[in-house]
Amino acid sequence: MVSIDGKTDLESDEEIPFSSSAATSKVEALDLEMIHLRSRGDLANSCVSRHMWIRVPRSIYIVLFKAKINMLLPFGPLAILLHYITGKHGWVFFFSLVGIVPLAERLGYATEQLAFYTGPTVGGLLHATFGNATEMIISIYALKNGMIRVVQQSLLGSILSNMLLVLGCAFFTGGIIHYQKIQVFNKSAALVNSGLLLMAVMGLMFPAVLHFTHSEIHFGKSELSLSRFSSCVMLVAYASYLFVQLRSHRNLYNSIEEEGVGGEDESDEEEAPEITQWEAIGWLAVLIVWVSVLSGYLVDAIQGASDSFNMPVAFISVILLPIVGNAAEHASAIMFAMKDKLDITLGGAIGSSTQISMFVIPFCVVIGWIMGQPMDLNFQLFETATLFITVLVVAFMLQEGTSNYFKGLMLILCYLIVAASFFVHVDPSEDGN
């Protein structure tokens, strides 16, 4: 018993130094673990910073240097230099116009990259919105300077360019590439857009008819009041259209590829975004700021360019400015038509025209109301008649839900007729009538 107790006493005596050494070893282990955690955190931070240093130059290369159209980017700073050195409005206008082309195309590219993260429906809406950012910025600058006719004609030209030139080139190239195949698109979505365009024509037509029939209660004031009321109604209609498209009846606007899910999913999976979501948002902000700067110089040089080039302001506003502003829609519409994705093409071309007519034009009327500028929906008789005939022609082209190169050629030829008409058209306000 004594031996057993003695053994137990020895064991108990030996446990004290053993427990203290275990405690110190645990403390040392905790210290080592904390050191490892700190080193891991430092390593993670260094990896993140190294990743940022890699991503930023790569993103700059992809957005600013990879595309061949970026060779035109130096024309923007050159236009600003010419404005302060020479003061020749013709050259300032030309270089500003050329400098905005790659910016508009890069806006479309950044929007397409963002669409990878938002989905096709929201992506199509973003593409139409930022595709029209150039026109909106130019219009706000012109409106601020009191150039109401330039605003009206440039927005009208954007609608005509999207519906005739952009859609025509897309149908033509797609029909040539897929010569043995009938290209199809979602007819219901196209018809809804056609109905909205006809509603926009109605909103533009009544102020013009009221003005030219001299049937206003208060001459000049009734026309402006009707325009502001109609603009608010059109904004409500466009907001309802967005709700229907994005929430309540989303299935009506599914593309043909989404409805017939099959082997095309594999080809879609090959496409992946080249930049991250936040990089796309950051580039959109940078590009919009740069477009805003160039638009100011462009608008200031319009009248001088008209005198220098002996070219009507109406032709510059309706034809030249929209072609530059629609560079993003033009390039992407043709590209998607060549890939046999006409629903995306229509979303960029017809959807953009719908957004300009139902949102941008009424928005400019409201902004002019706030600024104290008498911006109205009276686009004069010649412009209103041109828009009405264009909407009818395009609506007839879209009613079958199919396209081919001949339809595209007809739309392009119609646009040439419109361009020639505005080249010989003189704005009545210039004559003082």
C-alpha positions as CSV (number, residue, x, y, z in Angstrom):
1,M,0.0,0.0,0.0
2,V,2.8,2.3,0.9
3,S,4.5,1.5,-2.3
4,I,1.4,2.2,-4.2
5,D,0.8,5.4,-2.3
6,G,4.4,6.4,-2.8
7,K,4.0,5.7,-6.5
8,T,0.9,7.8,-6.7
9,D,2.7,10.6,-4.8
10,L,5.5,10.4,-7.2
11,E,3.2,10.5,-10.1
12,S,1.3,13.5,-8.6
13,D,4.6,15.3,-8.0
14,E,5.7,14.7,-11.6
15,E,2.4,16.0,-13.0
16,I,3.1,19.6,-11.9
17,P,6.1,20.2,-14.0
18,F,4.5,18.3,-16.9
19,S,1.3,20.5,-16.8
20,S,3.4,23.7,-16.7
21,S,5.4,22.6,-19.7
22,A,2.2,21.6,-21.6
23,A,0.8,25.1,-20.9
24,T,3.9,26.8,-22.2
25,S,3.8,24.6,-25.2
26,K,0.2,25.5,-25.8
27,V,1.0,29.2,-25.6
28,E,3.9,28.7,-28.0
29,A,1.6,26.9,-30.3
30,L,-1.0,29.7,-30.2
31,D,1.8,32.2,-30.9
32,L,3.0,30.2,-33.8
33,E,-0.6,29.9,-35.1
34,M,-1.1,33.7,-34.8
35,I,2.2,34.2,-36.6
36,H,1.0,31.8,-39.3
37,L,-2.3,33.6,-39.6
38,R,-0.6,37.0,-39.8
39,S,1.7,35.7,-42.5
40,R,-1.2,34.2,-44.3
41,G,-3.0,37.5,-44.1
42,D,0.0,39.4,-45.3
43,L,0.4,36.8,-48.1
44,A,-3.3,37.3,-49.0
45,N,-2.9,41.1,-49.0
46,S,0.2,40.9,-51.1
47,C,-1.6,38.5,-53.5
48,V,-4.6,40.9,-53.8
49,S,-2.3,43.9,-54.4
50,R,-0.3,41.9,-56.9
51,H,-3.5,40.8,-58.5
52,M,-4.7,44.4,-58.7
53,W,-1.4,45.4,-60.2
54,I,-1.9,42.8,-62.9
55,R,-5.6,43.5,-63.5
56,V,-5.3,47.2,-63.9
57,P,-2.8,47.2,-66.8
58,R,-4.6,44.3,-68.4
59,S,-8.0,46.1,-68.2
60,I,-6.4,49.3,-69.6
61,Y,-4.9,47.2,-72.5
62,I,-8.2,45.5,-73.2
63,V,-10.3,48.6,-73.2
64,L,-8.0,51.2,-74.6
65,F,-5.5,49.4,-76.8
66,K,-6.8,46.0,-78.0
67,A,-9.5,47.3,-80.4
68,K,-8.3,48.7,-83.7
69,I,-10.8,51.5,-83.5
70,N,-8.9,53.0,-80.6
71,M,-6.5,54.4,-83.1
72,L,-9.0,57.3,-83.3
73,L,-8.8,58.1,-79.6
74,P,-6.1,60.9,-80.0
75,F,-8.5,62.9,-82.2
76,G,-10.4,63.9,-79.1
77,P,-7.5,65.7,-77.3
78,L,-6.4,67.1,-80.7
79,A,-9.8,68.7,-81.1
80,I,-9.5,70.4,-77.7
81,L,-6.0,71.7,-78.7
82,L,-7.4,73.0,-82.0
83,H,-10.2,74.8,-80.2
84,Y,-7.8,76.8,-78.0
85,I,-4.9,77.2,-80.6
86,T,-6.7,77.9,-83.9
87,G,-10.4,78.4,-83.1
88,K,-11.4,76.9,-86.5
89,H,-14.8,75.5,-85.8
90,G,-14.8,73.2,-88.9
91,W,-11.7,71.3,-87.8
92,V,-12.7,71.2,-84.2
93,F,-16.1,69.8,-85.2
94,F,-14.5,67.2,-87.4
95,F,-11.9,66.0,-84.9
96,S,-14.5,66.0,-82.1
97,L,-16.8,63.9,-84.2
98,V,-14.0,61.4,-85.1
99,G,-12.8,61.3,-81.4
100,I,-16.3,60.4,-80.1
101,V,-16.6,57.4,-82.5
102,P,-14.2,55.1,-80.5
103,L,-15.7,56.3,-77.2
104,A,-19.2,55.4,-78.3
105,E,-17.9,52.0,-79.5
106,R,-16.1,51.4,-76.2
107,L,-19.3,52.3,-74.3
108,G,-21.0,49.5,-76.1
109,Y,-18.2,47.2,-75.3
110,A,-18.2,48.0,-71.6
111,T,-22.0,47.5,-71.6
112,E,-21.7,44.1,-73.3
113,Q,-19.2,43.1,-70.6
114,L,-21.5,44.2,-67.9
115,A,-24.3,42.3,-69.5
116,F,-22.5,39.0,-68.8
117,Y,-23.2,39.6,-65.1
118,T,-26.7,41.0,-65.3
119,G,-28.4,38.6,-67.7
120,P,-29.7,39.0,-71.3
121,T,-32.8,41.0,-70.5
122,V,-31.2,43.6,-68.2
123,G,-28.2,43.5,-70.5
124,G,-30.2,44.5,-73.5
125,L,-31.8,47.3,-71.6
126,L,-28.3,48.5,-70.4
127,H,-27.0,48.2,-73.9
128,A,-29.8,50.4,-75.3
129,T,-29.4,52.9,-72.4
130,F,-25.6,53.4,-72.6
131,G,-25.7,53.2,-76.4
132,N,-27.9,56.3,-76.2
133,A,-25.7,58.0,-73.6
134,T,-23.8,59.9,-76.3
135,E,-27.0,61.3,-77.8
136,M,-28.3,62.3,-74.3
137,I,-25.1,64.1,-73.4
138,I,-25.0,66.0,-76.7
139,S,-28.7,66.9,-76.4
140,I,-28.3,68.2,-72.8
141,Y,-25.3,70.4,-73.9
142,A,-27.2,71.7,-76.9
143,L,-30.3,72.3,-74.8
144,K,-28.2,74.3,-72.3
145,N,-27.0,76.5,-75.1
146,G,-30.6,77.1,-76.3
147,M,-30.0,75.0,-79.5
148,I,-33.5,73.4,-79.4
149,R,-33.6,72.6,-83.1
150,V,-30.3,70.8,-82.9
151,V,-31.6,68.7,-80.0
152,Q,-34.8,67.8,-81.9
153,Q,-33.0,67.0,-85.2
154,S,-30.2,65.0,-83.6
155,L,-32.7,62.8,-81.6
156,L,-34.8,62.4,-84.7
157,G,-31.7,61.4,-86.6
158,S,-30.8,58.8,-83.9
159,I,-34.2,57.1,-84.4
160,L,-33.9,57.2,-88.2
161,S,-30.3,55.9,-88.1
162,N,-31.2,53.0,-85.7
163,M,-34.3,51.9,-87.6
164,L,-33.0,52.2,-91.1
165,L,-29.2,52.2,-91.3
166,V,-28.3,50.0,-88.2
167,L,-31.1,47.5,-88.7
168,G,-30.6,47.5,-92.5
169,C,-26.9,46.8,-92.3
170,A,-27.5,44.1,-89.7
171,F,-30.2,42.4,-91.8
172,F,-28.0,42.7,-94.9
173,T,-24.8,41.3,-93.4
174,G,-26.7,38.5,-91.6
175,G,-28.6,37.6,-94.7
176,I,-25.3,37.4,-96.7
177,I,-23.5,35.3,-94.1
178,H,-26.5,32.9,-93.6
179,Y,-27.5,32.9,-97.3
180,Q,-29.1,29.4,-97.2
181,K,-31.0,30.1,-94.0
182,I,-34.0,32.2,-93.0
183,Q,-33.2,34.2,-90.0
184,V,-36.0,34.5,-87.4
185,F,-36.6,36.7,-84.3
186,N,-39.2,37.2,-81.6
187,K,-42.1,38.7,-83.5
188,S,-44.1,39.7,-80.4
189,A,-41.3,41.8,-79.0
190,A,-40.8,43.5,-82.3
191,L,-44.5,44.3,-82.6
192,V,-44.6,45.8,-79.1
193,N,-41.7,48.1,-80.0
194,S,-43.4,49.0,-83.2
195,G,-46.6,50.0,-81.3
196,L,-44.5,52.1,-78.9
197,L,-42.9,53.9,-81.9
198,L,-46.3,54.6,-83.4
199,M,-47.4,56.0,-80.0
200,A,-44.3,58.3,-80.1
201,V,-45.2,59.4,-83.6
202,M,-48.6,60.3,-82.3
203,G,-47.1,62.3,-79.4
204,L,-44.9,64.2,-81.9
205,M,-47.5,64.7,-84.6
206,F,-50.3,66.5,-82.6
207,P,-48.1,69.5,-81.5
208,A,-46.9,69.9,-85.1
209,V,-50.5,69.6,-86.5
210,L,-51.7,72.0,-83.8
211,H,-49.0,74.5,-84.8
212,F,-49.4,74.3,-88.6
213,T,-53.2,74.4,-88.6
214,H,-53.1,77.5,-86.3
215,S,-55.8,75.9,-84.1
216,E,-54.2,76.7,-80.8
217,I,-56.2,78.5,-78.1
218,H,-53.0,80.5,-77.1
219,F,-50.6,80.6,-80.0
220,G,-47.2,79.1,-78.9
221,K,-48.3,78.4,-75.3
222,S,-50.8,75.7,-76.0
223,E,-48.3,73.8,-78.2
224,L,-45.7,73.9,-75.4
225,S,-48.2,72.8,-72.7
226,L,-49.4,69.9,-74.9
227,S,-45.8,68.8,-75.4
228,R,-45.0,68.8,-71.7
229,F,-48.2,66.9,-70.9
230,S,-47.6,64.4,-73.7
231,S,-44.0,64.0,-72.5
232,C,-45.1,63.0,-69.0
233,V,-47.6,60.5,-70.5
234,M,-44.9,59.0,-72.7
235,L,-42.5,58.6,-69.7
236,V,-45.3,56.8,-67.8
237,A,-45.8,54.5,-70.9
238,Y,-42.1,53.8,-71.1
239,A,-41.9,53.0,-67.4
240,S,-44.9,50.6,-67.8
241,Y,-43.1,49.0,-70.7
242,L,-40.0,48.4,-68.6
243,F,-42.1,46.8,-65.8
244,V,-43.8,44.5,-68.3
245,Q,-40.5,43.6,-69.9
246,L,-38.5,43.0,-66.7
247,R,-41.1,41.7,-64.3
248,S,-44.7,40.8,-65.2
249,H,-44.3,39.4,-68.8
250,R,-40.7,38.5,-69.1
251,N,-41.4,35.3,-71.1
252,L,-42.8,37.4,-74.0
253,Y,-39.4,38.9,-74.6
254,N,-37.3,35.7,-74.5
255,S,-35.2,35.3,-77.5
256,I,-35.6,32.4,-79.9
257,E,-32.3,31.0,-78.7
258,E,-33.6,31.0,-75.1
259,E,-36.9,29.3,-76.0
260,G,-35.3,26.6,-78.0
261,V,-32.5,25.6,-75.6
262,G,-30.3,23.1,-77.3
263,G,-26.9,22.8,-78.9
264,E,-26.4,26.6,-79.0
265,D,-25.7,26.6,-75.2
266,E,-22.3,25.2,-75.9
267,S,-21.5,28.0,-78.2
268,D,-22.7,30.5,-75.7
269,E,-20.6,29.0,-73.0
270,E,-17.5,29.7,-75.1
271,E,-18.1,33.5,-74.6
272,A,-16.8,34.8,-71.3
273,P,-16.3,38.3,-70.0
274,E,-12.8,39.8,-70.5
275,I,-13.1,42.3,-67.6
276,T,-14.8,42.1,-64.2
277,Q,-18.1,43.7,-63.2
278,W,-16.6,46.6,-61.3
279,E,-14.1,47.2,-64.0
280,A,-16.9,47.5,-66.5
281,I,-18.8,49.9,-64.2
282,G,-15.6,52.0,-63.7
283,W,-14.9,52.2,-67.5
284,L,-18.5,53.2,-68.1
285,A,-18.1,56.1,-65.7
286,V,-14.7,57.2,-67.3
287,L,-16.0,57.0,-70.8
288,I,-19.2,58.9,-70.1
289,V,-17.1,61.7,-68.5
290,W,-14.8,61.9,-71.6
291,V,-17.8,61.8,-74.0
292,S,-19.3,64.7,-72.0
293,V,-16.2,66.8,-72.4
294,L,-15.9,66.2,-76.1
295,S,-19.7,66.8,-76.6
296,G,-19.3,70.3,-75.3
297,Y,-16.7,71.2,-77.9
298,L,-18.7,69.4,-80.6
299,V,-21.9,71.4,-79.9
300,D,-20.1,74.7,-79.8
301,A,-18.6,74.0,-83.2
302,I,-21.8,72.9,-85.1
303,Q,-22.7,76.3,-86.5
304,G,-19.1,77.1,-87.5
305,A,-18.8,73.7,-89.1
306,S,-22.0,74.4,-91.1
307,D,-20.5,77.6,-92.4
308,S,-17.1,76.1,-93.1
309,F,-18.3,73.0,-94.9
310,N,-21.2,74.7,-96.6
311,M,-23.5,72.1,-95.2
312,P,-27.0,72.5,-93.7
313,V,-27.2,72.3,-89.9
314,A,-30.2,69.9,-90.4
315,F,-27.9,67.5,-92.3
316,I,-25.3,67.7,-89.6
317,S,-27.8,67.2,-86.8
318,V,-29.9,64.4,-88.5
319,I,-27.3,62.4,-90.3
320,L,-23.7,63.1,-89.1
321,L,-24.2,63.3,-85.3
322,P,-26.4,60.2,-85.0
323,I,-24.1,58.0,-87.1
324,V,-21.3,58.8,-84.6
325,G,-23.6,58.3,-81.6
326,N,-24.8,55.0,-82.9
327,A,-21.4,53.6,-83.6
328,A,-21.8,51.1,-80.7
329,E,-25.2,49.9,-81.8
330,H,-24.0,49.7,-85.4
331,A,-21.0,47.5,-84.7
332,S,-22.7,45.2,-82.2
333,A,-25.9,44.9,-84.3
334,I,-23.9,43.7,-87.3
335,M,-21.8,41.4,-85.1
336,F,-24.8,39.7,-83.5
337,A,-26.6,39.4,-86.9
338,M,-23.6,37.6,-88.2
339,K,-23.9,35.2,-85.3
340,D,-27.6,34.6,-86.1
341,K,-28.7,36.4,-82.9
342,L,-31.3,38.7,-84.3
343,D,-33.2,39.2,-81.1
344,I,-30.1,40.9,-79.6
345,T,-29.8,42.9,-82.8
346,L,-33.4,44.1,-82.6
347,G,-33.0,44.9,-78.9
348,G,-30.1,47.2,-79.8
349,A,-31.6,48.8,-82.9
350,I,-35.4,48.9,-82.4
351,G,-35.1,49.0,-78.6
352,S,-32.7,51.9,-78.9
353,S,-35.2,53.8,-81.2
354,T,-38.0,53.0,-78.7
355,Q,-36.0,54.3,-75.8
356,I,-35.1,57.6,-77.6
357,S,-38.6,58.3,-78.8
358,M,-40.4,57.3,-75.5
359,F,-37.8,58.3,-72.9
360,V,-35.0,60.5,-74.2
361,I,-37.1,63.0,-76.2
362,P,-39.7,63.4,-73.3
363,F,-36.9,63.6,-70.8
364,C,-35.3,66.4,-72.8
365,V,-38.7,68.2,-72.8
366,V,-38.8,67.9,-69.0
367,I,-35.2,69.0,-68.6
368,G,-35.9,72.0,-70.9
369,W,-38.9,72.8,-68.7
370,I,-36.6,72.8,-65.7
371,M,-33.9,74.9,-67.4
372,G,-36.5,77.4,-68.7
373,Q,-35.9,76.4,-72.3
374,P,-39.1,76.1,-74.5
375,M,-38.2,72.5,-75.7
376,D,-41.4,71.0,-77.2
377,L,-42.5,68.0,-79.3
378,N,-43.1,70.1,-82.5
379,F,-40.4,68.7,-84.7
380,Q,-41.8,70.6,-87.7
381,L,-43.8,69.1,-90.5
382,F,-40.9,67.7,-92.7
383,E,-39.2,65.8,-89.8
384,T,-42.5,64.5,-88.4
385,A,-43.6,63.1,-91.8
386,T,-40.2,61.5,-92.2
387,L,-40.5,59.7,-88.9
388,F,-44.0,58.6,-89.5
389,I,-43.2,57.0,-92.9
390,T,-40.0,55.4,-91.4
391,V,-42.0,53.8,-88.6
392,L,-44.5,52.4,-91.0
393,V,-41.8,50.9,-93.3
394,V,-40.0,49.2,-90.5
395,A,-43.2,47.9,-88.9
396,F,-44.1,46.2,-92.2
397,M,-40.6,44.7,-92.4
398,L,-40.9,43.3,-88.9
399,Q,-44.4,41.8,-89.0
400,E,-43.3,38.4,-90.5
401,G,-40.7,37.8,-87.8
402,T,-38.0,36.9,-90.4
403,S,-35.2,38.7,-92.2
404,N,-33.0,38.4,-95.2
405,Y,-30.4,40.5,-97.1
406,F,-33.1,42.0,-99.4
407,K,-35.0,43.5,-96.5
408,G,-31.7,44.9,-95.2
409,L,-30.9,46.4,-98.6
410,M,-34.3,48.1,-98.8
411,L,-33.8,49.7,-95.4
412,I,-30.3,51.0,-96.3
413,L,-31.7,52.5,-99.6
414,C,-34.5,54.1,-97.6
415,Y,-31.9,55.7,-95.3
416,L,-30.0,57.1,-98.4
417,I,-33.2,58.7,-99.5
418,V,-33.7,60.3,-96.1
419,A,-30.1,61.5,-96.0
420,A,-30.4,63.1,-99.4
421,S,-33.6,64.7,-98.4
422,F,-32.1,66.4,-95.4
423,F,-29.1,67.5,-97.4
424,V,-31.3,69.7,-99.5
425,H,-33.7,70.6,-96.7
426,V,-33.5,74.0,-95.1
427,D,-34.9,74.5,-91.6
428,P,-37.8,77.0,-91.8
429,S,-36.6,78.8,-88.7
430,E,-33.4,79.8,-90.6
431,D,-35.5,81.6,-93.2
432,G,-37.4,83.4,-90.5
433,N,-40.8,81.9,-91.6
